[in-house]
Amino acid sequence: MILKTLNRKTLPVTECASHRIASHRIASKIISISLILFFCINFFYAEEYTLFEDTYSITFYNNLSVKYRKNDILNVTKVIPFGEYNSIYFGKIGEDEFIAINKFTNDNSQILLPNNFLAAVFEKGSYLYPKYVVDTVFKQNRDYLSNFESENMKTMTIDDGSWGITYWYEREIKSQLISNEVLSLGSFFGLSTFFVKNIKKINKNEFEIFTIANIRILPGDLTKNYLFADIKNEQEVKFRLKKGGDYLELFVDNEESPRETYCYVNNDFRIAINKLVKNNSCENQNLTWPRHADGTCDYDDEIKPPVTQLSDNDFVAEEEEEPPTDSLPEIDTLETGDDGILTAGEETSVNKRSPDLSLLILIAAGVAVLIVAIMVVVIVRKKKHKNK
């Protein structure tokens, strides 16, 4: 009889405890998912930039182009190179909408970099690669890159089973980006984005650039930027760019030694780099090799002016407002009818801000999950209090 009484009293308590434990586990899982979503949302950092002239965006999936007006303010979430061999960088302003980075102006900085510092901004302008990449072209041996990029070369080679092996040398190749708005810097295969907040001139060959890191490590990323492994997302980073001829030394914060030495090259050299990596051969006899400030060269005995030896006031004037280059997809424009609905045809001006749809979806999902998590916690606590 005593045992039965104990069982009657113990059973409800045990069931209640199990219920509370299960509820706590569910709440913990929901909160964990919420934190993960919130963490992912933080990767979608955006920076506002102003258009300094009327220009067109480009799209790919819907084959349309939108005309934006001078002084429109747009949110740029990341930068991507487009065109033949990834010739110049574009800023992403929407789910499938991009504008050339050379159409923006940085209102945050009173100082702008001279044109001879810019890289991958203008078609057939200057491009920037680590010095070991130029050495690779000189040696005519793409395997030389393994001395610097061995881990990236391994992760970029994938056997997916159905399509066979995709080798590292079949992947796209990008120049480093240096602009007054955004930097894309790192190793040859591993690049990270930094939004420019301010620029300070030390002298005509040296500038400090104050940035916010936009480093996204997402599932499916094949490459690692070993050069900036110590830098976190949305961290404030000060770069010091010191230029001598076609050579650029990159310093981080107050470090006395450069993290990397880069070389400026012209468009022909950029194409040669791509061909060498993909085919393990290229014509290098007629290439213009990078030179030091005194005109000397590490690759020949001649003394010539550097490729990027321009005056401080020598900027490229971009007057055209046509849709970007023949190497990019052909696109239609939009017009606004009497009813205000956009239809294919002529150009139109649109809202100043163009938010990334994926960002809005993630934010909404994160907020919804957080609300559910809070509600679950409140319910669990009420039940726990009631059972006391």
C-alpha positions in Angstrom: 0.0 0.0 0.0 2.9 2.3 0.8 4.5 1.5 -2.5 1.3 2.3 -4.4 1.0 5.6 -2.6 4.6 6.5 -3.5 4.0 5.6 -7.1 0.9 7.8 -7.3 2.8 10.7 -5.9 6.0 10.2 -7.8 4.6 9.6 -11.3 3.2 13.1 -11.9 6.4 14.7 -10.7 8.5 12.5 -13.0 6.3 13.3 -16.0 6.4 17.0 -15.2 10.2 17.0 -14.8 10.5 15.2 -18.2 8.2 17.7 -19.8 10.2 20.6 -18.4 13.5 19.0 -19.6 12.1 18.5 -23.1 10.7 22.0 -23.2 14.0 23.4 -22.1 15.8 21.4 -24.8 13.4 22.7 -27.5 13.8 26.2 -26.3 17.6 25.8 -26.3 17.5 24.5 -29.9 15.3 27.4 -31.0 17.5 30.0 -29.3 20.6 28.3 -30.9 19.0 28.5 -34.3 18.1 32.1 -33.7 21.7 33.0 -32.7 23.0 31.2 -35.8 20.6 33.2 -38.1 21.5 36.4 -36.3 25.2 35.6 -36.8 24.6 34.9 -40.5 22.7 38.2 -40.9 25.7 40.1 -39.6 27.6 39.0 -42.7 25.4 41.1 -44.9 27.0 44.3 -44.1 26.2 47.1 -46.5 27.7 50.5 -47.2 26.0 53.5 -48.8 27.6 55.1 -51.9 26.5 57.9 -54.1 26.4 57.8 -57.9 28.3 60.7 -59.4 26.6 60.4 -62.8 23.6 58.8 -64.5 24.4 55.1 -65.1 22.9 51.7 -65.8 22.8 48.6 -63.7 23.3 45.2 -65.1 21.4 42.0 -64.3 21.7 38.4 -65.4 18.7 36.3 -64.6 16.0 38.6 -66.0 18.1 40.3 -68.7 17.1 43.8 -67.7 18.9 47.0 -67.0 17.7 49.9 -64.8 18.9 53.4 -65.2 19.9 55.2 -61.9 20.3 59.0 -61.6 23.2 61.1 -60.5 23.3 61.5 -56.7 21.2 58.4 -56.1 22.3 56.7 -52.9 22.6 52.9 -53.1 23.5 50.1 -50.7 26.5 48.0 -51.8 26.6 44.6 -50.1 29.6 43.1 -51.9 31.8 43.4 -55.0 32.2 41.0 -57.9 34.3 41.2 -61.0 32.6 40.8 -64.4 33.6 40.9 -68.0 36.3 39.1 -70.0 38.6 37.4 -67.5 36.9 39.3 -64.8 38.1 42.7 -66.1 36.5 45.2 -63.6 34.6 45.1 -60.4 30.9 45.8 -59.9 29.0 46.5 -56.7 26.0 44.4 -55.8 23.0 46.6 -55.1 20.1 44.1 -55.2 19.3 40.4 -55.5 20.5 40.3 -59.1 21.6 43.9 -59.9 25.1 45.3 -60.2 26.7 48.7 -61.0 30.3 49.3 -62.0 32.3 50.4 -59.0 33.8 53.3 -61.0 30.3 54.9 -61.1 30.2 55.5 -57.3 31.8 58.2 -55.2 32.7 58.0 -51.5 31.1 60.9 -49.6 32.9 59.8 -46.4 36.4 60.8 -47.5 37.7 64.2 -48.5 40.8 62.6 -50.0 40.8 60.4 -53.1 43.4 58.0 -54.3 45.2 59.1 -57.5 44.5 57.1 -60.5 47.8 55.3 -60.5 46.8 53.6 -57.2 43.5 52.2 -58.6 43.3 48.6 -59.8 40.5 46.6 -61.6 38.4 49.7 -61.7 38.6 50.7 -65.4 38.4 48.5 -68.5 42.0 47.8 -69.8 43.4 49.9 -66.9 45.8 48.7 -64.3 45.5 45.4 -62.4 47.1 44.2 -59.2 48.5 40.8 -58.3 50.9 39.4 -55.6 54.5 39.6 -56.8 54.8 35.8 -56.8 52.1 35.6 -59.5 54.4 37.8 -61.8 57.2 35.4 -60.9 55.0 32.5 -62.0 54.5 34.1 -65.4 58.2 34.7 -65.7 59.0 31.1 -64.9 56.2 29.8 -67.2 55.2 27.3 -64.6 51.8 27.5 -62.8 52.9 24.9 -60.2 55.2 27.5 -58.8 52.0 28.9 -57.1 52.0 25.9 -54.8 54.8 27.5 -52.8 52.2 30.2 -51.8 48.7 28.8 -52.4 49.0 25.0 -51.7 46.1 24.8 -49.3 43.8 26.8 -51.6 44.9 24.7 -54.6 43.9 21.6 -52.7 40.4 22.8 -51.6 39.7 24.2 -55.1 40.2 20.7 -56.7 36.9 18.8 -56.2 35.7 15.4 -57.4 31.9 15.6 -57.2 31.4 12.1 -58.5 29.0 12.8 -61.4 30.7 15.6 -63.3 34.3 14.4 -62.5 37.1 16.4 -61.1 37.2 20.2 -61.3 40.9 21.3 -60.9 42.1 24.4 -59.2 43.4 25.9 -62.4 39.9 25.8 -63.9 38.5 28.3 -61.3 38.0 32.0 -62.0 40.9 34.3 -61.4 40.5 37.8 -59.9 42.7 40.9 -59.7 42.9 42.6 -56.4 40.6 45.7 -56.3 41.7 49.1 -55.1 39.2 51.9 -55.4 38.1 54.9 -53.3 35.0 53.0 -52.2 35.9 49.3 -51.7 39.1 47.2 -51.5 39.3 43.5 -52.4 42.6 42.3 -51.1 44.5 39.1 -50.1 46.4 36.3 -51.8 46.0 35.3 -55.4 43.1 32.9 -54.8 41.8 34.2 -51.4 40.3 37.7 -51.4 38.4 39.7 -48.7 36.3 42.8 -49.1 36.9 46.0 -47.1 34.6 49.0 -47.3 36.5 52.3 -47.3 35.4 54.8 -44.6 38.2 57.4 -45.0 41.5 58.0 -46.8 44.5 60.0 -45.5 47.3 61.1 -47.7 50.8 60.7 -46.2 52.6 61.7 -49.4 52.0 61.3 -53.1 53.2 57.6 -53.0 51.7 56.6 -49.6 48.2 56.6 -48.3 46.3 55.3 -45.2 42.9 53.8 -45.9 40.5 53.3 -43.0 38.1 50.4 -43.7 35.4 48.1 -42.3 36.1 44.4 -43.0 33.3 42.5 -44.8 34.7 39.0 -44.5 32.1 36.3 -45.2 32.9 32.7 -44.5 30.0 30.8 -45.9 29.3 27.1 -46.6 30.8 26.2 -50.0 33.7 28.7 -49.8 36.7 27.0 -51.4 39.4 29.5 -50.7 40.9 31.0 -47.6 42.5 34.4 -47.4 45.5 33.4 -45.3 46.9 36.9 -45.5 44.1 38.3 -43.3 43.3 35.2 -41.2 43.5 37.4 -38.0 40.8 39.9 -39.2 37.2 39.4 -38.2 34.0 40.5 -40.0 33.1 44.2 -39.4 36.4 44.8 -37.8 37.9 48.3 -38.3 41.2 47.9 -40.3 43.7 50.6 -41.3 45.7 49.8 -44.4 48.8 51.7 -45.5 49.6 51.6 -49.2 53.1 52.4 -50.1 53.8 52.6 -53.9 57.1 52.6 -55.6 56.9 52.4 -59.4 54.7 49.4 -60.2 55.2 47.8 -56.8 52.8 48.3 -53.9 53.6 47.3 -50.3 50.5 46.6 -48.1 50.8 47.3 -44.4 48.0 46.5 -41.8 47.4 48.9 -38.9 50.8 49.9 -37.4 52.8 47.0 -38.6 56.3 47.8 -39.7 56.7 45.0 -42.3 54.3 44.7 -45.3 51.9 41.8 -45.3 52.3 41.4 -49.0 54.0 43.1 -52.0 51.9 43.4 -55.1 52.7 44.4 -58.7 50.6 46.6 -61.0 50.3 45.2 -64.6 48.4 46.1 -67.7 45.5 44.4 -69.4 47.8 42.2 -71.7 49.6 40.9 -68.7 46.4 40.2 -66.9 45.2 38.0 -69.9 48.6 36.3 -69.9 48.2 35.4 -66.2 44.8 33.8 -66.9 46.1 31.8 -69.8 49.1 30.6 -67.9 47.0 29.3 -65.0 44.5 27.6 -67.3 46.9 26.2 -69.9 50.3 26.2 -68.1 51.6 28.3 -71.0 51.4 31.8 -72.3 53.3 34.2 -74.5 55.5 36.4 -72.2 58.1 37.7 -74.7 56.2 40.9 -75.4 54.8 41.6 -72.0 55.3 44.8 -70.1 56.9 43.8 -66.9 56.4 45.7 -63.6 59.3 48.2 -62.8 60.6 49.9 -59.7 60.5 53.6 -59.2 63.9 54.1 -60.8 62.8 52.2 -63.9 64.8 49.0 -63.2 63.1 45.6 -63.6 63.5 42.2 -61.9 62.8 40.5 -65.2 64.9 42.2 -67.8 67.9 44.6 -68.0 66.2 47.6 -69.5 65.4 50.8 -67.8 61.9 52.1 -68.6 59.2 54.2 -66.9 56.8 52.2 -64.7 53.5 51.1 -66.1 51.5 53.1 -63.6 53.7 56.3 -63.6 50.9 58.9 -63.8 50.5 62.3 -62.2 48.4 62.7 -59.0 45.7 64.5 -61.1 45.6 62.0 -63.9 42.1 60.4 -63.5 40.2 58.4 -66.1 37.2 60.3 -67.2 34.1 58.1 -67.6 31.6 60.1 -69.6 29.5 57.3 -71.2 26.3 56.2 -69.6 25.7 53.3 -72.0 25.2 49.8 -70.5 28.6 48.2 -69.6 30.9 46.7 -72.3 30.4 44.2 -75.0 31.9 41.5 -72.9 29.0 41.7 -70.5 25.5 40.3 -71.1 23.2 42.2 -73.5 20.4 43.8 -71.5 17.1 45.6 -72.0 16.1 48.8 -70.2 13.0 49.7 -68.4 10.4 52.5 -68.8 7.6 53.7 -66.5 4.1 53.7 -68.1 1.2 56.1 -67.2 0.1 53.7 -64.5 3.6 53.7 -62.9 4.3 50.1 -63.8 7.7 49.2 -65.1 7.8 47.6 -68.6 10.5 46.7 -71.0 11.6 49.5 -73.3 13.4 52.7 -72.4 15.2 53.6 -69.3 13.8 54.9 -66.0 14.9 56.2 -62.7 14.2 54.1 -59.6 14.3 54.5 -55.8 17.5 55.7 -54.3 17.9 52.7 -52.1 18.0 49.2 -53.5 18.0 46.7 -50.6 19.2 43.1 -51.1 16.1 40.8 -51.0 18.1 38.0 -49.4 19.1 40.3 -46.6 15.5 41.3 -45.9 14.4 37.7 -46.0 17.1 36.7 -43.5 16.3 39.6 -41.2 12.6 38.7 -41.2 13.3 35.0 -40.6 15.7 35.9 -37.8 13.2 38.2 -36.1 10.4 35.6 -36.4 12.5 32.9 -34.8 13.6 35.1 -32.0 10.0 35.9 -31.2 9.1 32.2 -31.2 12.1 31.5 -28.9 11.0 34.2 -26.5 7.5 32.8 -26.4 8.7 29.3 -25.7 10.9 30.4 -22.9 8.0 32.4 -21.3 5.7 29.3 -21.6 8.3 27.0 -20.0 8.8 29.4 -17.2 5.1 29.7 -16.5 4.6 26.0 -16.4 7.6 25.6 -14.2 6.2 28.2 -11.8 2.7 26.5 -11.9 4.2 23.1 -11.0 6.1 24.4 -8.0 
